[in-house]
């Protein structure tokens, strides 16, 4: 008959005793994810989508909880890149009795939330016990929802949570991170095990019984008690590994704290051994992964055996490496780690035939040692010189022989020598001192001193008649006294720090004055009456004034600043923070136009040269005025409002581009930069002759309106300019004008038989104001028609109600008195 050792037998009895609960007692099983999955299994359904153990907020914004419901850790599904309709399961072990109830907490915040389902296995099929679809929480910090379900009578002994992402196929459906925490399962009392061979009870991770042997996770135990780890402990964070690679990278992982080289690790369905750990987020496997994994949870072995007291104090721990801890979990590197005192009846050190003594090094390691002076047994002690006593057996005593040590010395040594040996009679043997050169026979006073002598106490004194003689000469600026002569004259030499043509560094604690300024500044100022030049850096902590003796800012300049043309804009001159703020001036060799450029910071670590606002107006009435950079204003008013009204400006011909770059081509117009503040784009002008084009005509006339000639733009250009205008003005050649608050035209000008007009506020050059109407008609032909500004509601263009306008001319209705001699122009203003 096979007999188990006492300790193993006790363990088996303990397990069986704990398993034999009263038949009426319910059992409660808690799963809080603080130390792992507690025997539950995370099973991916599609792709690499799986449950992950996590703490804090999830990776994605606007979804997931802010923290766990209980403790620090919870389980969640990461929806990013895992849609549509990806599934994953969290499956319980098979419990020993029917489930009575289950409670759990869940969090489903996110606009793209999928479906969370609780299913139970009734022995033949998985049945739905509870389901929730879509967003049920409105923020990260929303409280978790507790759900409790009664399962009594359903015959369920195993359950699983099924998570599925949204079925929508459009991109960006990442806000669907669902989470669960703090699961409590209540079962009835477990049934008594039969005397037959036990079967697995925990989804492949349970207890097995073979005749005489017990296996935990081992269905064919070969020992009295056999424990096989199941790689069920999830690691913190997420991992990824490419197909065909042994290199694993992590996000939020703690490899150096949760793994050791040689540990087993499961990634997906493949198991490896850790070959190297580079950091908390990088490790190397012993082989390549055949399919790869992304955003997955890695698993490793938990401790093989843990025994705790009722107060949850660890009494015995065997970790996954076989290390044993008594009273504590074993620290890394120790096969046996004991908290408290240890007693050993017999201690044998491997590979040691004999050991004279045990010794410990600085780290506490115990090893065999040997006494430094050990050479055998001591057979006797003899008193040497100056000692008395001794012996060859028993306790031996040695005493100082005071008759030898305390004998008075009777001899002495002469000056320049010291005692070398004291003999037994008190006499001495002397030797010459190392620094002795003989007796001093006399002291003579040198230059600047007086006194001296050849015997007794000798004194030397400073000869003040020599040392304190008044200096009768000085040295020029930039030189210092090198020698003072007996007569008071001096020999000078140039200062090392500063000279008339100084090229090195110099420093000063007071003022440094160059030239002969009439009013030197305060302490620490540098004052130059002429130029001040430095080939290296010139560093000033205070204010710098150029052309002023009272600078009020860090740099205060009274006069012009000139920046010379500097050739090019090098990227190396604008690629770090200290270089930002530089200004450089360049002249274009083709156009001979100079531009300023500045170095700015354009991002976290990005720096670029930008062109400063150097634009001005250039051109003449022949070429047409425009911006110097080749761009155009939308209207004449744009050249003023853009604050670039300098260069070749004033009344004349300009280029305008009403719809901006990339639209219709720009065209030339006449601009009135004088009347009522300027900025008016001229679209029409007439002298009053009946042969001239009507206001709404589409025929262009190229006369100069500023020289009182007939002028007309086509309807397309009129509409384009009106689209960027808010005011219009009628100007006579005698400088009187009418202005109203509306654009001249709209797109109706391009249609046949239209008669639009608008309510406007009219202002005259003499300050008079009135309400009225402005508009045109083209009833009779597309190319003709009238334009008018009136104060009455009626809009008959031949009526006499025109405000300051003439109705007596046959074809033109915008003039007073002698039509043929009058001049008027219609302007548009943005």
Buried (B, 14 or more C-beta within 10 A) or exposed (E): EEEBEEEBEEBBEEBEEEEEBEEEEEBEBEBBBBEBBBBBBBBBBEEBBBBBBBBEBBBBEEBBBEBBBBBEBBBBBBBBBBBBBBBBBBBBBBBBBBBBBBEBBBBBBBEBBBBBBBBBBEEEEBEEBBEBEEBBBEEBEBEBBEBEBEBEEBBBBBBBBBBBBBEBEEEEBBBBBBBBBBBBBBBBBBEEBEEEEBEBBBBEBBBBBBEEBBBBBBBEBEEBBBBBBBBBBBBBBBBBBBEEBBBBBBEBBEBBEBBBEEBBBBBBEBBBEBEEBEEBBBBBBEEBBEEBBBBBBBBBBBBBEBEEEEEEEBEEBBBBBEBBBBBBBBEEEEEEBEEEEEEEEEEEEEEEEEBEEEEEEEEEEEEBEEEEEEEEEEEEBEBEEEBBEBEEEEEBEBEEBEEEEEEEEEEEBEEEBEEEEBEEEEEBEBEBEEEEEEEEEEEEBEEEBBEBEEEEEBEBEEBEEEEEEEEEEEBEEBBEEEEBEEEEEBEBEBBEEBBEEEEEEEEEEEEBBBEEBEEEBEEEBBBEEEEEEEEEEEEEEEBBBEEEEEBEEEEBEEEEEEEEEBEEBEEEBBBEEEEBEBEBBBEEEEEEBEBBBBBBBEEEEEBBBEEEEBBBBBBEBEEBBBBBBEBBBBBBBBBBEBEBBEBBBEBBBBBBBBEEEEEEEBBBBBBBBBBBEBBBBBBBBBBBEEEBBBBBBBEEBEBBBBEBBBBBBBBEBBBBBBBBBEBBBBBBEEEBBBBBBBBBBBEEBBEEEBBBBEEBEBBBBEEEEBEBBBBBBBEEEBBBBBBBBBBEEEBBBEEEBBBBBBBEBEBBBBBBEEBEEBBBBBBBBB
